[in-house]
Amino acid sequence: MPDDHVDAADIAGYEAFTHRFFFADSNVRKFRTSIVISTEKSTQELPLDI
């Protein structure tokens, strides 16, 4: 299963997305939501000491 993700500004935006793309599509049987509460790291940079 691909590790796709959706970034939404808030829960209301995510809810609008799910209604538009999942609930309205009869081919979608189920989907799973995981919400990040906090982050340890907010960048993709690595601390490289060269």
Predicted model as a PDB file, atoms N, CA, C, CB and O in Angstrom, pLDDT in the B-factor column:
MODEL        1                                                                  
ATOM      1  N   MET A   1       0.840  -1.173   0.000  1.00 50.00           N  
ATOM      2  CA  MET A   1       0.000   0.000   0.000  1.00 50.00           C  
ATOM      3  C   MET A   1       0.889   1.242   0.000  1.00 50.00           C  
ATOM      4  CB  MET A   1      -0.958  -0.005   1.215  1.00 50.00           C  
ATOM      5  O   MET A   1       1.812   1.331   0.810  1.00 50.00           O  
ATOM      6  N   PRO A   2       0.634   2.193  -0.884  1.00 59.00           N  
ATOM      7  CA  PRO A   2       1.482   3.394  -0.937  1.00 59.00           C  
ATOM      8  C   PRO A   2       1.331   4.234   0.323  1.00 59.00           C  
ATOM      9  CB  PRO A   2       1.138   4.241  -2.171  1.00 59.00           C  
ATOM     10  O   PRO A   2       0.289   4.222   0.979  1.00 59.00           O  
ATOM     11  N   ASP A   3       2.383   4.953   0.643  1.00 68.00           N  
ATOM     12  CA  ASP A   3       2.370   5.818   1.819  1.00 68.00           C  
ATOM     13  C   ASP A   3       2.066   7.243   1.382  1.00 68.00           C  
ATOM     14  CB  ASP A   3       3.725   5.752   2.579  1.00 68.00           C  
ATOM     15  O   ASP A   3       2.910   8.130   1.509  1.00 68.00           O  
ATOM     16  N   ASP A   4       0.855   7.463   0.867  1.00 78.00           N  
ATOM     17  CA  ASP A   4       0.442   8.786   0.419  1.00 78.00           C  
ATOM     18  C   ASP A   4      -0.049   9.590   1.609  1.00 78.00           C  
ATOM     19  CB  ASP A   4      -0.655   8.687  -0.662  1.00 78.00           C  
ATOM     20  O   ASP A   4      -0.466   9.029   2.623  1.00 78.00           O  
ATOM     21  N   HIS A   5       0.003  10.908   1.478  1.00 81.00           N  
ATOM     22  CA  HIS A   5      -0.488  11.737   2.565  1.00 81.00           C  
ATOM     23  C   HIS A   5      -1.147  12.995   2.015  1.00 81.00           C  
ATOM     24  CB  HIS A   5       0.652  12.103   3.520  1.00 81.00           C  
ATOM     25  O   HIS A   5      -0.925  13.386   0.870  1.00 81.00           O  
ATOM     26  N   VAL A   6      -1.949  13.605   2.848  1.00 84.00           N  
ATOM     27  CA  VAL A   6      -2.642  14.855   2.527  1.00 84.00           C  
ATOM     28  C   VAL A   6      -2.289  15.855   3.606  1.00 84.00           C  
ATOM     29  CB  VAL A   6      -4.200  14.654   2.424  1.00 84.00           C  
ATOM     30  O   VAL A   6      -2.366  15.542   4.794  1.00 84.00           O  
ATOM     31  N   ASP A   7      -1.903  17.055   3.207  1.00 85.00           N  
ATOM     32  CA  ASP A   7      -1.681  18.138   4.161  1.00 85.00           C  
ATOM     33  C   ASP A   7      -2.887  19.058   4.102  1.00 85.00           C  
ATOM     34  CB  ASP A   7      -0.355  18.919   3.855  1.00 85.00           C  
ATOM     35  O   ASP A   7      -3.245  19.549   3.031  1.00 85.00           O  
ATOM     36  N   ALA A   8      -3.509  19.291   5.237  1.00 88.00           N  
ATOM     37  CA  ALA A   8      -4.664  20.175   5.314  1.00 88.00           C  
ATOM     38  C   ALA A   8      -4.401  21.240   6.371  1.00 88.00           C  
ATOM     39  CB  ALA A   8      -5.960  19.378   5.638  1.00 88.00           C  
ATOM     40  O   ALA A   8      -3.727  20.989   7.370  1.00 88.00           O  
ATOM     41  N   ALA A   9      -4.939  22.423   6.139  1.00 90.00           N  
ATOM     42  CA  ALA A   9      -4.732  23.533   7.080  1.00 90.00           C  
ATOM     43  C   ALA A   9      -5.378  23.268   8.430  1.00 90.00           C  
ATOM     44  CB  ALA A   9      -5.284  24.825   6.499  1.00 90.00           C  
ATOM     45  O   ALA A   9      -4.879  23.707   9.466  1.00 90.00           O  
ATOM     46  N   ASP A  10      -6.502  22.541   8.410  1.00 90.00           N  
ATOM     47  CA  ASP A  10      -7.208  22.239   9.647  1.00 90.00           C  
ATOM     48  C   ASP A  10      -8.119  21.036   9.424  1.00 90.00           C  
ATOM     49  CB  ASP A  10      -8.023  23.467  10.137  1.00 90.00           C  
ATOM     50  O   ASP A  10      -8.203  20.505   8.316  1.00 90.00           O  
ATOM     51  N   ILE A  11      -8.795  20.615  10.480  1.00 90.00           N  
ATOM     52  CA  ILE A  11      -9.671  19.442  10.396  1.00 90.00           C  
ATOM     53  C   ILE A  11     -10.814  19.689   9.419  1.00 90.00           C  
ATOM     54  CB  ILE A  11     -10.230  19.085  11.785  1.00 90.00           C  
ATOM     55  O   ILE A  11     -11.214  18.778   8.693  1.00 90.00           O  
ATOM     56  N   ALA A  12     -11.341  20.901   9.391  1.00 94.00           N  
ATOM     57  CA  ALA A  12     -12.436  21.214   8.458  1.00 94.00           C  
ATOM     58  C   ALA A  12     -11.973  21.054   7.009  1.00 94.00           C  
ATOM     59  CB  ALA A  12     -12.957  22.656   8.694  1.00 94.00           C  
ATOM     60  O   ALA A  12     -12.726  20.565   6.167  1.00 94.00           O  
ATOM     61  N   GLY A  13     -10.754  21.458   6.721  1.00 94.00           N  
ATOM     62  CA  GLY A  13     -10.210  21.294   5.376  1.00 94.00           C  
ATOM     63  C   GLY A  13     -10.030  19.831   5.021  1.00 94.00           C  
ATOM     64  O   GLY A  13     -10.305  19.421   3.893  1.00 94.00           O  
ATOM     65  N   TYR A  14      -9.564  19.039   5.988  1.00 91.00           N  
ATOM     66  CA  TYR A  14      -9.417  17.602   5.743  1.00 91.00           C  
ATOM     67  C   TYR A  14     -10.781  16.945   5.543  1.00 91.00           C  
ATOM     68  CB  TYR A  14      -8.671  16.929   6.910  1.00 91.00           C  
ATOM     69  O   TYR A  14     -10.942  16.090   4.672  1.00 91.00           O  
ATOM     70  N   GLU A  15     -11.750  17.344   6.344  1.00 93.00           N  
ATOM     71  CA  GLU A  15     -13.093  16.789   6.200  1.00 93.00           C  
ATOM     72  C   GLU A  15     -13.671  17.108   4.820  1.00 93.00           C  
ATOM     73  CB  GLU A  15     -14.017  17.335   7.301  1.00 93.00           C  
ATOM     74  O   GLU A  15     -14.298  16.249   4.199  1.00 93.00           O  
ATOM     75  N   ALA A  16     -13.466  18.330   4.339  1.00 94.00           N  
ATOM     76  CA  ALA A  16     -13.927  18.693   2.997  1.00 94.00           C  
ATOM     77  C   ALA A  16     -13.241  17.831   1.946  1.00 94.00           C  
ATOM     78  CB  ALA A  16     -13.664  20.184   2.716  1.00 94.00           C  
ATOM     79  O   ALA A  16     -13.880  17.389   0.991  1.00 94.00           O  
ATOM     80  N   PHE A  17     -11.941  17.590   2.115  1.00 93.00           N  
ATOM     81  CA  PHE A  17     -11.196  16.733   1.186  1.00 93.00           C  
ATOM     82  C   PHE A  17     -11.773  15.323   1.157  1.00 93.00           C  
ATOM     83  CB  PHE A  17      -9.712  16.684   1.574  1.00 93.00           C  
ATOM     84  O   PHE A  17     -12.005  14.767   0.084  1.00 93.00           O  
ATOM     85  N   THR A  18     -12.007  14.737   2.344  1.00 92.00           N  
ATOM     86  CA  THR A  18     -12.512  13.360   2.386  1.00 92.00           C  
ATOM     87  C   THR A  18     -13.894  13.247   1.754  1.00 92.00           C  
ATOM     88  CB  THR A  18     -12.562  12.859   3.827  1.00 92.00           C  
ATOM     89  O   THR A  18     -14.188  12.266   1.071  1.00 92.00           O  
ATOM     90  N   HIS A  19     -14.734  14.236   1.978  1.00 92.00           N  
ATOM     91  CA  HIS A  19     -16.068  14.185   1.367  1.00 92.00           C  
ATOM     92  C   HIS A  19     -15.983  14.298  -0.150  1.00 92.00           C  
ATOM     93  CB  HIS A  19     -16.956  15.306   1.927  1.00 92.00           C  
ATOM     94  O   HIS A  19     -16.725  13.633  -0.874  1.00 92.00           O  
ATOM     95  N   ARG A  20     -15.068  15.149  -0.628  1.00 92.00           N  
ATOM     96  CA  ARG A  20     -14.939  15.349  -2.079  1.00 92.00           C  
ATOM     97  C   ARG A  20     -14.336  14.133  -2.779  1.00 92.00           C  
ATOM     98  CB  ARG A  20     -14.082  16.578  -2.364  1.00 92.00           C  
ATOM     99  O   ARG A  20     -14.812  13.724  -3.838  1.00 92.00           O  
ATOM    100  N   PHE A  21     -13.280  13.549  -2.183  1.00 90.00           N  
ATOM    101  CA  PHE A  21     -12.544  12.499  -2.889  1.00 90.00           C  
ATOM    102  C   PHE A  21     -12.862  11.074  -2.439  1.00 90.00           C  
ATOM    103  CB  PHE A  21     -11.092  12.735  -2.729  1.00 90.00           C  
ATOM    104  O   PHE A  21     -12.655  10.141  -3.214  1.00 90.00           O  
ATOM    105  N   PHE A  22     -13.347  10.874  -1.239  1.00 91.00           N  
ATOM    106  CA  PHE A  22     -13.609   9.516  -0.752  1.00 91.00           C  
ATOM    107  C   PHE A  22     -15.091   9.198  -0.664  1.00 91.00           C  
ATOM    108  CB  PHE A  22     -12.976   9.324   0.601  1.00 91.00           C  
ATOM    109  O   PHE A  22     -15.561   8.248  -1.291  1.00 91.00           O  
ATOM    110  N   PHE A  23     -15.828   9.980   0.104  1.00 90.00           N  
ATOM    111  CA  PHE A  23     -17.250   9.669   0.292  1.00 90.00           C  
ATOM    112  C   PHE A  23     -18.039   9.791  -1.000  1.00 90.00           C  
ATOM    113  CB  PHE A  23     -17.852  10.584   1.341  1.00 90.00           C  
ATOM    114  O   PHE A  23     -19.013   9.064  -1.193  1.00 90.00           O  
ATOM    115  N   ALA A  24     -17.644  10.687  -1.883  1.00 89.00           N  
ATOM    116  CA  ALA A  24     -18.362  10.879  -3.146  1.00 89.00           C  
ATOM    117  C   ALA A  24     -17.994   9.837  -4.195  1.00 89.00           C  
ATOM    118  CB  ALA A  24     -18.085  12.262  -3.690  1.00 89.00           C  
ATOM    119  O   ALA A  24     -18.645   9.770  -5.237  1.00 89.00           O  
ATOM    120  N   ASP A  25     -16.972   9.025  -3.952  1.00 91.00           N  
ATOM    121  CA  ASP A  25     -16.500   8.028  -4.922  1.00 91.00           C  
ATOM    122  C   ASP A  25     -16.968   6.639  -4.489  1.00 91.00           C  
ATOM    123  CB  ASP A  25     -14.942   8.067  -5.052  1.00 91.00           C  
ATOM    124  O   ASP A  25     -16.512   6.110  -3.476  1.00 91.00           O  
ATOM    125  N   SER A  26     -17.862   6.068  -5.249  1.00 91.00           N  
ATOM    126  CA  SER A  26     -18.409   4.748  -4.894  1.00 91.00           C  
ATOM    127  C   SER A  26     -17.366   3.628  -4.997  1.00 91.00           C  
ATOM    128  CB  SER A  26     -19.595   4.421  -5.794  1.00 91.00           C  
ATOM    129  O   SER A  26     -17.611   2.526  -4.504  1.00 91.00           O  
ATOM    130  N   ASN A  27     -16.218   3.879  -5.621  1.00 94.00           N  
ATOM    131  CA  ASN A  27     -15.155   2.876  -5.710  1.00 94.00           C  
ATOM    132  C   ASN A  27     -14.322   2.788  -4.433  1.00 94.00           C  
ATOM    133  CB  ASN A  27     -14.251   3.189  -6.883  1.00 94.00           C  
ATOM    134  O   ASN A  27     -13.588   1.818  -4.247  1.00 94.00           O  
ATOM    135  N   VAL A  28     -14.423   3.773  -3.560  1.00 91.00           N  
ATOM    136  CA  VAL A  28     -13.671   3.767  -2.309  1.00 91.00           C  
ATOM    137  C   VAL A  28     -14.505   3.059  -1.254  1.00 91.00           C  
ATOM    138  CB  VAL A  28     -13.306   5.218  -1.855  1.00 91.00           C  
ATOM    139  O   VAL A  28     -15.599   3.505  -0.911  1.00 91.00           O  
ATOM    140  N   ARG A  29     -13.983   1.957  -0.744  1.00 91.00           N  
ATOM    141  CA  ARG A  29     -14.709   1.188   0.270  1.00 91.00           C  
ATOM    142  C   ARG A  29     -14.355   1.653   1.673  1.00 91.00           C  
ATOM    143  CB  ARG A  29     -14.410  -0.304   0.126  1.00 91.00           C  
ATOM    144  O   ARG A  29     -15.225   1.723   2.540  1.00 91.00           O  
ATOM    145  N   LYS A  30     -13.081   1.972   1.905  1.00 90.00           N  
ATOM    146  CA  LYS A  30     -12.662   2.451   3.208  1.00 90.00           C  
ATOM    147  C   LYS A  30     -11.330   3.187   3.069  1.00 90.00           C  
ATOM    148  CB  LYS A  30     -12.546   1.278   4.216  1.00 90.00           C  
ATOM    149  O   LYS A  30     -10.608   3.024   2.085  1.00 90.00           O  
ATOM    150  N   PHE A  31     -11.034   3.983   4.057  1.00 87.00           N  
ATOM    151  CA  PHE A  31      -9.747   4.663   4.117  1.00 87.00           C  
ATOM    152  C   PHE A  31      -9.392   4.864   5.581  1.00 87.00           C  
ATOM    153  CB  PHE A  31      -9.781   6.027   3.350  1.00 87.00           C  
ATOM    154  O   PHE A  31     -10.255   4.784   6.455  1.00 87.00           O  
ATOM    155  N   ARG A  32      -8.134   5.121   5.839  1.00 87.00           N  
ATOM    156  CA  ARG A  32      -7.655   5.272   7.209  1.00 87.00           C  
ATOM    157  C   ARG A  32      -7.039   6.657   7.368  1.00 87.00           C  
ATOM    158  CB  ARG A  32      -6.625   4.162   7.569  1.00 87.00           C  
ATOM    159  O   ARG A  32      -6.375   7.162   6.462  1.00 87.00           O  
ATOM    160  N   THR A  33      -7.264   7.257   8.519  1.00 87.00           N  
ATOM    161  CA  THR A  33      -6.719   8.573   8.827  1.00 87.00           C  
ATOM    162  C   THR A  33      -5.810   8.482  10.044  1.00 87.00           C  
ATOM    163  CB  THR A  33      -7.851   9.593   9.071  1.00 87.00           C  
ATOM    164  O   THR A  33      -6.171   7.889  11.061  1.00 87.00           O  
ATOM    165  N   SER A  34      -4.632   9.073   9.928  1.00 84.00           N  
ATOM    166  CA  SER A  34      -3.717   9.231  11.061  1.00 84.00           C  
ATOM    167  C   SER A  34      -3.405  10.715  11.168  1.00 84.00           C  
ATOM    168  CB  SER A  34      -2.397   8.369  10.885  1.00 84.00           C  
ATOM    169  O   SER A  34      -3.083  11.368  10.175  1.00 84.00           O  
ATOM    170  N   ILE A  35      -3.502  11.235  12.371  1.00 82.00           N  
ATOM    171  CA  ILE A  35      -3.270  12.666  12.584  1.00 82.00           C  
ATOM    172  C   ILE A  35      -2.042  12.846  13.462  1.00 82.00           C  
ATOM    173  CB  ILE A  35      -4.512  13.348  13.230  1.00 82.00           C  
ATOM    174  O   ILE A  35      -1.910  12.202  14.504  1.00 82.00           O  
ATOM    175  N   VAL A  36      -1.152  13.720  13.036  1.00 78.00           N  
ATOM    176  CA  VAL A  36       0.045  14.034  13.806  1.00 78.00           C  
ATOM    177  C   VAL A  36      -0.313  15.117  14.818  1.00 78.00           C  
ATOM    178  CB  VAL A  36       1.219  14.493  12.876  1.00 78.00           C  
ATOM    179  O   VAL A  36      -0.784  16.192  14.447  1.00 78.00           O  
ATOM    180  N   ILE A  37      -0.089  14.831  16.086  1.00 81.00           N  
ATOM    181  CA  ILE A  37      -0.402  15.789  17.154  1.00 81.00           C  
ATOM    182  C   ILE A  37       0.758  16.764  17.363  1.00 81.00           C  
ATOM    183  CB  ILE A  37      -0.716  15.046  18.472  1.00 81.00           C  
ATOM    184  O   ILE A  37       0.546  17.962  17.550  1.00 81.00           O  
ATOM    185  N   SER A  38       1.967  16.247  17.329  1.00 80.00           N  
ATOM    186  CA  SER A  38       3.148  17.103  17.469  1.00 80.00           C  
ATOM    187  C   SER A  38       4.284  16.497  16.664  1.00 80.00           C  
ATOM    188  CB  SER A  38       3.557  17.271  18.967  1.00 80.00           C  
ATOM    189  O   SER A  38       4.227  15.330  16.277  1.00 80.00           O  
ATOM    190  N   THR A  39       5.303  17.282  16.418  1.00 75.00           N  
ATOM    191  CA  THR A  39       6.440  16.798  15.636  1.00 75.00           C  
ATOM    192  C   THR A  39       7.733  16.943  16.438  1.00 75.00           C  
ATOM    193  CB  THR A  39       6.546  17.565  14.297  1.00 75.00           C  
ATOM    194  O   THR A  39       7.896  17.885  17.214  1.00 75.00           O  
ATOM    195  N   GLU A  40       8.625  16.015  16.240  1.00 78.00           N  
ATOM    196  CA  GLU A  40       9.946  16.081  16.855  1.00 78.00           C  
ATOM    197  C   GLU A  40      10.883  16.953  16.023  1.00 78.00           C  
ATOM    198  CB  GLU A  40      10.535  14.669  17.018  1.00 78.00           C  
ATOM    199  O   GLU A  40      11.758  17.634  16.556  1.00 78.00           O  
ATOM    200  N   LYS A  41      10.682  16.918  14.716  1.00 72.00           N  
ATOM    201  CA  LYS A  41      11.573  17.598  13.787  1.00 72.00           C  
ATOM    202  C   LYS A  41      10.720  18.226  12.700  1.00 72.00           C  
ATOM    203  CB  LYS A  41      12.631  16.619  13.184  1.00 72.00           C  
ATOM    204  O   LYS A  41       9.858  17.559  12.129  1.00 72.00           O  
ATOM    205  N   SER A  42      10.943  19.484  12.409  1.00 73.00           N  
ATOM    206  CA  SER A  42      10.109  20.159  11.418  1.00 73.00           C  
ATOM    207  C   SER A  42      10.855  20.475  10.129  1.00 73.00           C  
ATOM    208  CB  SER A  42       9.556  21.430  11.999  1.00 73.00           C  
ATOM    209  O   SER A  42      10.390  21.295   9.337  1.00 73.00           O  
ATOM    210  N   THR A  43      11.987  19.849   9.907  1.00 77.00           N  
ATOM    211  CA  THR A  43      12.762  20.058   8.689  1.00 77.00           C  
ATOM    212  C   THR A  43      13.278  18.718   8.178  1.00 77.00           C  
ATOM    213  CB  THR A  43      13.937  21.036   8.942  1.00 77.00           C  
ATOM    214  O   THR A  43      13.331  17.736   8.919  1.00 77.00           O  
ATOM    215  N   GLN A  44      13.650  18.692   6.922  1.00 78.00           N  
ATOM    216  CA  GLN A  44      14.224  17.469   6.365  1.00 78.00           C  
ATOM    217  C   GLN A  44      15.742  17.538   6.309  1.00 78.00           C  
ATOM    218  CB  GLN A  44      13.667  17.212   4.974  1.00 78.00           C  
ATOM    219  O   GLN A  44      16.388  16.617   5.810  1.00 78.00           O  
ATOM    220  N   GLU A  45      16.309  18.608   6.811  1.00 80.00           N  
ATOM    221  CA  GLU A  45      17.770  18.768   6.816  1.00 80.00           C  
ATOM    222  C   GLU A  45      18.413  17.810   7.799  1.00 80.00           C  
ATOM    223  CB  GLU A  45      18.159  20.213   7.163  1.00 80.00           C  
ATOM    224  O   GLU A  45      17.854  17.515   8.855  1.00 80.00           O  
ATOM    225  N   LEU A  46      19.573  17.335   7.446  1.00 79.00           N  
ATOM    226  CA  LEU A  46      20.334  16.452   8.323  1.00 79.00           C  
ATOM    227  C   LEU A  46      21.513  17.208   8.906  1.00 79.00           C  
ATOM    228  CB  LEU A  46      20.816  15.198   7.563  1.00 79.00           C  
ATOM    229  O   LEU A  46      22.123  18.010   8.199  1.00 79.00           O  
ATOM    230  N   PRO A  47      21.854  16.990  10.150  1.00 78.00           N  
ATOM    231  CA  PRO A  47      23.024  17.668  10.746  1.00 78.00           C  
ATOM    232  C   PRO A  47      24.319  17.011  10.260  1.00 78.00           C  
ATOM    233  CB  PRO A  47      22.952  17.625  12.308  1.00 78.00           C  
ATOM    234  O   PRO A  47      24.841  16.096  10.896  1.00 78.00           O  
ATOM    235  N   LEU A  48      24.822  17.486   9.138  1.00 79.00           N  
ATOM    236  CA  LEU A  48      26.039  16.919   8.561  1.00 79.00           C  
ATOM    237  C   LEU A  48      27.245  17.769   8.931  1.00 79.00           C  
ATOM    238  CB  LEU A  48      25.914  16.805   7.032  1.00 79.00           C  
ATOM    239  O   LEU A  48      27.320  18.942   8.564  1.00 79.00           O  
ATOM    240  N   ASP A  49      28.174  17.188   9.645  1.00 78.00           N  
ATOM    241  CA  ASP A  49      29.423  17.872   9.975  1.00 78.00           C  
ATOM    242  C   ASP A  49      30.469  17.433   8.968  1.00 78.00           C  
ATOM    243  CB  ASP A  49      29.883  17.563  11.442  1.00 78.00           C  
ATOM    244  O   ASP A  49      31.068  16.365   9.093  1.00 78.00           O  
ATOM    245  N   ILE A  50      30.676  18.272   7.974  1.00 74.00           N  
ATOM    246  CA  ILE A  50      31.623  17.931   6.887  1.00 74.00           C  
ATOM    247  C   ILE A  50      32.916  18.685   7.096  1.00 74.00           C  
ATOM    248  CB  ILE A  50      31.026  18.263   5.484  1.00 74.00           C  
ATOM    249  O   ILE A  50      33.846  18.547   6.302  1.00 74.00           O  
TER     250      ILE A  50                                                      
ENDMDL                                                                          
END                                                                             
